[in-house]
Amino acid sequence: MVVGARERFAERLTALYELAGSPVVKSLLRRANARGVPGAVNVTGQRFSDWRRGKTVPASFDAVLPVLAVLIGDAKAQPLPETVDHSLLDLPRWRVYWRQAKNDPGLSGLRVRDPGHPPYRGLSPYRAEDHDLYFGRDSARESVVQAIAAVEADPNVARLVLVVGVSGVGKSSLLAAGLQAHAGHRTPILICPGAHPGKTLRAGIDDAPADAELLLLIDQGEELFTLCSDTAERRVFVDELAELTAPDAARKVTAVLAIRSDFFNDLIQYPVLAGAMRDASVIIGAMTEPELREAIVGPARACGLNVEPALVDIVLRDLDAAASDDGRAALLPLLSHVLHATWARRRGRTLTLEAYRAAGGMAGSVSTTAEQAWHALTPRQQSFARSILMTLTVIGPRSVTRNHIAYTALVDESTDPELAADVVARLVDARLIVVDSDTVQLLHDAVPRVWPRMAEWVAEEKEFGPARHRIEEDARAWSAAGRPKSLLYEAKRLETVDVVTGNGGSVNRIAKEFVAESVRHQLRVSARRRVLRSAAALLGVVALFAGALATQQHRAIERERIAAQVDALIHNARRTVDFDPQLSERMALQAYRMRPDDAETRAHLVSTQVYPVINASDARHAGRILGLSYYAPGNLLASTGEDGLIRLWELAGSARAVAIGDSLRGHQRSVTSAAFAPDGRILASAGYDRRAQLWDVRDPKQPRALGAVELSAPVRALAYAPDGRSIVAATDDGQLTSVDVADPAAPRVRHQVRAHEDTINALAISADGATLVSASDDRTVRIWDPAEFTPIGAPLRTDTAVRSVALGPNDRLMAGTASGALHMWTLTDRAAPQQFGTPQAVHSGPINALAFGPQGQMISGSGDGKVCLWQQTVSGFQPFGRPFGGNRGPVSRLAVTSDARVLTAGNDGRVRVWTRPSADIPVSSTAPFTSVEVDDAGSRMVTGSDDGRFQVWRVSADSVTPASDTRATVQPYHGVVVQVRPDGTVLAAADDGGGSVELWDLRDPDRPVPLGPPLPTRTRYFTATAFSADNRLLVTGDDDASIRLWDVTDPAAPHALGGASIDSARAFRVLALSPDSSLVAVGSRDSVIYLWDISDRRNPVLRARLTGHGGPLSALAFAADGRHLFSSAEDETIRTWDLATLDSNGRVETTSVRTATVVGLSLDRTGRRLVSSGVDQSVRIWDVDDPTQPRPLGRSISLDLGARWFVRFDRTGDDRVFGISNVASERWTTDPAKVADTLCEAARSGFDSEPTYDVPEFDPTMELCPGQDSRRK
């Protein structure tokens, strides 16, 4: 067995313990803890034991230092043997030993789990079998164990311990992994009360051996009050629990009941529970920072994995930033979930900061996972999914909790059991729900809270959800009783049923049958009463109003028909956008043409800007296209196919590929590949007939065959040498063949070499002709000297067969594998290529095609039908923009035009031209953005990044171009938050870890210059800054609960003015200055907005504490009139504060609107529109012409990229909005007429006449673009 630094640390600690005379551990730790730092977590016996056994390493040296000091003192007091290792008595040497152990990636001597086993449980609690992955809760476990020992030793109290904490603090994991797994001589029983707690309790006790001493662990104790609605049954459970845990009970049972802290008032109604609360309760609070570090790093190490130190620091920072009133305590499920997602994206055996960011970070990981699962469902599946998830949710007056539902009730009682079962399985796969035995439940109470979409459902269901549950219960009772008429609802009850069933709906079949039968029954009863009374009156009414009523009804029916058709079009447009963007765009355009003034159709058409325009060729091959070659100077494309033909296509002057002349015929079997000569005059083709054929294509309309050469096996790939004198062919038998084509009429084989052990799938040759690359099914990539036809260096190995390769600028080599993984190397030294970044599974199908675009961007096409764009980062690469679908099947080949359009080929034999989304702009960063700001002129934009850099961009009406990329002076691993002075000449760059704000001269955007030393601050979390409209004032944080005003009239010599602070430990988060710079508003974590009058710059006066939000503030913006303030917070509202109504007591009129939690607000130049971006990855435009009544302009633009978006109105045009994130950057127009014009221009040669889906409401013959036939010729 290999012994690592961790094991050596454990061995040395044991040796020192023995040198010290093996003191009683309890006494040792009492002395050590007395020497520790005040407030530090005490070392427990369990923790000391884990250190000695090598199970864990101290989270910090300070944690073990007091123990070492006591042991060294005791050892020196003992007679030491002559052979003693004196390094054990050297305290500084122990720091070295600890650091070595801490950084040791190995876990020899431990029960090391497979690195492929997830170390984290996501939203699921840790189970007993996960005890070796359960870290960070030694102190809490020790407290519970001591409480158990205390109640067992006291003959006057019940053997009952209460474990109390907020939802998400980890009570379930503590019971299972902390107690059930370490029950010792006791037999552990773990139960949840459920809807029938007495029955559950008896079943658990009866299953245990009759003579066993029991440790009864009762999880989810709040279910006594949420799922059990029968007071008598609840009383029976409590009485039986009291009897079981009585000190004089015949059988020894010790119980631990875990319950949420918000159920305290319910507990005290029962004496035995109230007594336990008084005598034996353990409150589980937030984990300390050392405990959190252990919880982050420990599980990974237990699986033989490493964690980047920067990742731990950033996670802890994000935990603080996400903490609300419950602090970190309620965030443990989110922590575990994002760590699980990070593990899934790990680089080799290391969990990286890059993987954490790709997972969405602390705030976005659950939402990202849930949204991906949601969008994978069809509309009907989504309807069932919503109903199922809400059925599994109990909405109470104080909280939202999980419901346990029998699988049969959820599925078999559905209107479509087969579909319901499929949806349940999909939700289980997405880790949103769990099926345990015969019951179904949400994975965690946190799901409705952290998934914005479900949070919206909960808000909607608060009014109707309980009533709907009541209807379903009544329906089951009616069905179980034989469906008697006496249990059906009467007319008065049905009035409320109609309202309830019309909001959100239910897919419970019995409930629907119950309501339908109740309605039918009441119709029969009322019909008998009504018929005589109404007959005469009805005849008169019909005679009088027949004509007018018919006309009115016809108009109403037509309006309803159009409305229904438009709704269906928008619904299907959303459903098909990932598979057929063009059809989706056409449906959006048709809906807009039918109802151009409707807010919903306008908003949806605007949202289409984020998708590409795809135009398929009219002509096609008779089977799959197997090869593409693009000649940029002539805008000429060649395609080869299974049909044995070669087609030439013209790309200039058209939105689609237009076939030129007749197909080229000369091969006897499928043609797999083609390659243009560098001058475009000659085309080479090859295929399964083992021939390489040359063609004269100087006149593409009349190509003619030249010479041909026979090869050793079917050809899979061709490459033309840059000098035009040779081609290289790759064959099925693993050979590379160089063909001399200097005389294209008489080509001849020049070299042939066995290059691979299996089929060669792809070739690439560098622009200078010095490097040839081959990729094979033998899982290798090889580099060759094409002049000598000899290999350079050793083969580069991958995980599976390599399907594609591409050579790009800066000596980059990309390879795509059959498993969907993307690999990258740098070829600075061709004999020893360096892996760049970590291979990533970026597609769900094989990567069949790779290319580099004209600006060096990487593009991949896959068997999953998607095309993805990638940008290079410091440590590898990351996606840029959303994956594009629309190829109608696998992408077999792709090419990129000189104007950055993407050409793809697939199974239907057609060539598709992809024009990037009209909203896309080339703004990208090697790290996630932290902020974006635009100057008042709209000519300059600045972005801040998480890697401590800021970027300056030139902005015009037509383009956004990079000017400079500069590193600010921030601490390692810190980012920079930017603010631009309105005149665009000065930048304030704040360290996002606090401590300083730098000023930079931006007059030359190509070369930003620092303006003196940083402005000193004492902040840790408060990084917001703001410039005044007159460019003379800057407001920053002084510390996390105070602000500082600076005179920056001369930004090279700023000087401090006045300041202001609050008496609160909760940090400030955001700030805003009024247009006249007389007021500053600061939003804090305690849900309060502090409003200061700063007319006197040296003596700010607190005007008001604006209260009303129910969560930490997330954004602030003053209206153009200065009298209204917009605010958003984590309570999912945007509020408007009418500051003109502010009275002497600080009261002010306010209104609010509900939305997803907002992370950014921006007003346009007119002050009449507000844009907000949410944690649900959406952007919404609001009409604030009346600031007191913000009105959404249609639905939000859904971006679904797992990223935080920073939004700002574009100052160069009032109808444009910037949306910037680390995975995409876009500039949308908010004018649907302009979007329609763009779509029509892109499809000026007509839309595709073959929609992928049959949508009855879609009319392919409708003229969508005036003056342009929308149908294909």
Stockholm file with secondary structure:
# STOCKHOLM 1.0

chainA/1-1273         MVVGARERFAERLTALYELAGSPVVKSLLRRANARGVPGAVNVTGQRFSDWRRGKTVPASFDAVLPVLAVLIGDAKAQPLPETVDHSLLDLPRWRVYWRQAKNDPGLSGLRVRDPGHPPYRGLSPYRAEDHDLYFGRDSARESVVQAIAAVEADPNVARLVLVVGVSGVGKSSLLAAGLQAHAGHRTPILICPGAHPGKTLRAGIDDAPADAELLLLIDQGEELFTLCSDTAERRVFVDELAELTAPDAARKVTAVLAIRSDFFNDLIQYPVLAGAMRDASVIIGAMTEPELREAIVGPARACGLNVEPALVDIVLRDLDAAASDDGRAALLPLLSHVLHATWARRRGRTLTLEAYRAAGGMAGSVSTTAEQAWHALTPRQQSFARSILMTLTVIGPRSVTRNHIAYTALVDESTDPELAADVVARLVDARLIVVDSDTVQLLHDAVPRVWPRMAEWVAEEKEFGPARHRIEEDARAWSAAGRPKSLLYEAKRLETVDVVTGNGGSVNRIAKEFVAESVRHQLRVSARRRVLRSAAALLGVVALFAGALATQQHRAIERERIAAQVDALIHNARRTVDFDPQLSERMALQAYRMRPDDAETRAHLVSTQVYPVINASDARHAGRILGLSYYAPGNLLASTGEDGLIRLWELAGSARAVAIGDSLRGHQRSVTSAAFAPDGRILASAGYDRRAQLWDVRDPKQPRALGAVELSAPVRALAYAPDGRSIVAATDDGQLTSVDVADPAAPRVRHQVRAHEDTINALAISADGATLVSASDDRTVRIWDPAEFTPIGAPLRTDTAVRSVALGPNDRLMAGTASGALHMWTLTDRAAPQQFGTPQAVHSGPINALAFGPQGQMISGSGDGKVCLWQQTVSGFQPFGRPFGGNRGPVSRLAVTSDARVLTAGNDGRVRVWTRPSADIPVSSTAPFTSVEVDDAGSRMVTGSDDGRFQVWRVSADSVTPASDTRATVQPYHGVVVQVRPDGTVLAAADDGGGSVELWDLRDPDRPVPLGPPLPTRTRYFTATAFSADNRLLVTGDDDASIRLWDVTDPAAPHALGGASIDSARAFRVLALSPDSSLVAVGSRDSVIYLWDISDRRNPVLRARLTGHGGPLSALAFAADGRHLFSSAEDETIRTWDLATLDSNGRVETTSVRTATVVGLSLDRTGRRLVSSGVDQSVRIWDVDDPTQPRPLGRSISLDLGARWFVRFDRTGDDRVFGISNVASERWTTDPAKVADTLCEAARSGFDSEPTYDVPEFDPTMELCPGQDSRRK
#=GR chainA/1-1273 SS CCCCHHHHHHHHHHHHHHHTTCCCHHHHHHHHHHHSCTTCCCCCHHHHHHHHHTSCCCSSHHHHHHHHHHHHHHHHTSCCCTTCCGGGGCHHHHHHHHHHHHTCCCCTTSCCCCTTSCSSCTTSCCCGGGGGGCCSCHHHHHHHHHHHHHHHHCTTSCSEEEEEECTTSSHHHIIIIIIGGGCTTSEEEEECCCSCHHHHHHHHHHTSCTTCCEEEEECCTTHHHHTCCCHHHHHHHHHHHHHHHCTTCSSCEEEEEEEEGGGHHHHTTSHHHHHHHHHSEEECCCCCHHHHHHHHHHHHHHTTCEECHHHHHHHHHHHHHHCBTTBTGGGHHHHHHHHHHHHHTCBTTEECHHHHHHTTHHHHHHHHHHHHHHHTSCHHHHHHHHHHHHHTEEECSSCEEECCEEHHHHHTTBSSHHHHHHHHHHHHHTTSEEEETTEEEESCTTHHHHCHHHHHHHHHHHHHHHHHHHHHHHHHHHHHTTCCGGGSCCHHHHHHHHHHHTTTCCCBHHHHHHHHHHHHHHHHHHHHHHHHHHHHHHHHHHHHHHHHHHHHHHHHHHHHHHHHHHHHHHHHHHHHTTTCHHHHHHHHHHHHHHCTTCHHHHHHHHHGGGSCEEEECSSCCSSCEEEEEEETTTTEEEEEETTSEEEEEECTTSSSCEEEEEEEECCSSCEEEEEECTTSSEEEEEETTSEEEEEECSSTTSCEEEEEEECSSCEEEEEECTTSSEEEEEETTSEEEEEECSSTTSCEEEEEEECCSSCEEEEEECTTSCCEEEEETTSEEEEEETTTTEEEEEEEECSSCEEEEEEETTTEEEEEETTSEEEEEECSSTTSCEECSCCEECCSSCEEEEEECTTSCEEEEETTSCEEEEEECSSSEEECSCCBCCSSSCCCEEEECTTSCEEEECTTSCEEEEECCTTBCCCCCSSCEEEEEECTTSSEEEEEETTSEEEEEEECSSCEEEEEEEECSCCTTCCEEEEECTTSSEEEEEETTSSEEEEEECSSTTSCEECSSCEECCCSSCCCCEECTTSCEEEEEEETTEEEEEECSSTTSCEEEEEEECSCSSCEEEEEECTTSSEEEEEETTSCEEEEECSSTTSCEEEEEECCCSSCEEEEEECTTSSEEEEEETTTEEEEEEGGGCCTTSCCEEEEEECSCEEEEEECTTSSEEEEEETTSEEEEEECSSTTSCEECSSCEECCSSSCCEEEECTTCTTEEEEECSSCEEEEECCHHHHHHHHHHHTTTCCCSCCSSCCTTCCTTSCCBTTBCCSCC
#=GC SS_cons          CCCCHHHHHHHHHHHHHHHTTCCCHHHHHHHHHHHSCTTCCCCCHHHHHHHHHTSCCCSSHHHHHHHHHHHHHHHHTSCCCTTCCGGGGCHHHHHHHHHHHHTCCCCTTSCCCCTTSCSSCTTSCCCGGGGGGCCSCHHHHHHHHHHHHHHHHCTTSCSEEEEEECTTSSHHHIIIIIIGGGCTTSEEEEECCCSCHHHHHHHHHHTSCTTCCEEEEECCTTHHHHTCCCHHHHHHHHHHHHHHHCTTCSSCEEEEEEEEGGGHHHHTTSHHHHHHHHHSEEECCCCCHHHHHHHHHHHHHHTTCEECHHHHHHHHHHHHHHCBTTBTGGGHHHHHHHHHHHHHTCBTTEECHHHHHHTTHHHHHHHHHHHHHHHTSCHHHHHHHHHHHHHTEEECSSCEEECCEEHHHHHTTBSSHHHHHHHHHHHHHTTSEEEETTEEEESCTTHHHHCHHHHHHHHHHHHHHHHHHHHHHHHHHHHHTTCCGGGSCCHHHHHHHHHHHTTTCCCBHHHHHHHHHHHHHHHHHHHHHHHHHHHHHHHHHHHHHHHHHHHHHHHHHHHHHHHHHHHHHHHHHHHHTTTCHHHHHHHHHHHHHHCTTCHHHHHHHHHGGGSCEEEECSSCCSSCEEEEEEETTTTEEEEEETTSEEEEEECTTSSSCEEEEEEEECCSSCEEEEEECTTSSEEEEEETTSEEEEEECSSTTSCEEEEEEECSSCEEEEEECTTSSEEEEEETTSEEEEEECSSTTSCEEEEEEECCSSCEEEEEECTTSCCEEEEETTSEEEEEETTTTEEEEEEEECSSCEEEEEEETTTEEEEEETTSEEEEEECSSTTSCEECSCCEECCSSCEEEEEECTTSCEEEEETTSCEEEEEECSSSEEECSCCBCCSSSCCCEEEECTTSCEEEECTTSCEEEEECCTTBCCCCCSSCEEEEEECTTSSEEEEEETTSEEEEEEECSSCEEEEEEEECSCCTTCCEEEEECTTSSEEEEEETTSSEEEEEECSSTTSCEECSSCEECCCSSCCCCEECTTSCEEEEEEETTEEEEEECSSTTSCEEEEEEECSCSSCEEEEEECTTSSEEEEEETTSCEEEEECSSTTSCEEEEEECCCSSCEEEEEECTTSSEEEEEETTTEEEEEEGGGCCTTSCCEEEEEECSCEEEEEECTTSSEEEEEETTSEEEEEECSSTTSCEECSSCEECCSSSCCEEEECTTCTTEEEEECSSCEEEEECCHHHHHHHHHHHTTTCCCSCCSSCCTTCCTTSCCBTTBCCSCC
//
